[in-house]
Amino acid sequence: MLASEKYIMPRAKIQAYLLKPGGKHAQEVFAVGYTPNDVEKLHHDIEAQFDESKAVEFRQYGTGTYDFNIYMQLGIQKPKRFKTVWRKENLKMKPRFITAYRKDE
C-alpha cells in the first residue's frame, strides 16, 4: 500500500497495472515519461494533485458506494491530462484509487 492521508492506493495499482509493460494504460503513462521503475514518482505526482473538492462525474450505486473522477496533469516530460477514477464505499471512508488514463478535454 502506498501511504497517503488523503486516499487508499494499493501499490499494485501502479506497479502491476499503470507501469507494467503491456498493461491496459501503460503506454499512455510511458508516453509522458514515466518508466516501470517510477512507482514512487507517479504516486507522488497523483498525491500532489489529489483534491477531492475537484471531483466531477459522480456515479452512485445502490449500495451507497460511489465513483468520481479527478482530472490531473501527469508526466515527467510534457505532462498530459489524465482522468483518475476513485471509489468511496461510504461517505466516511477514504477514496480508493481505481485507475488513470489519458483523457483530452
Secondary structure, DSSP 8 states (H G I E B T S, - for coil): -B--SS-BB-HHHIIIIITSTT-TTHHHHHTTT--TT-HHHHHHHHHHH--GGG-EEEEE-TTS-EEEEEEEEE-SSS-EEEEEEEEESSTTS--EEEEEEE---
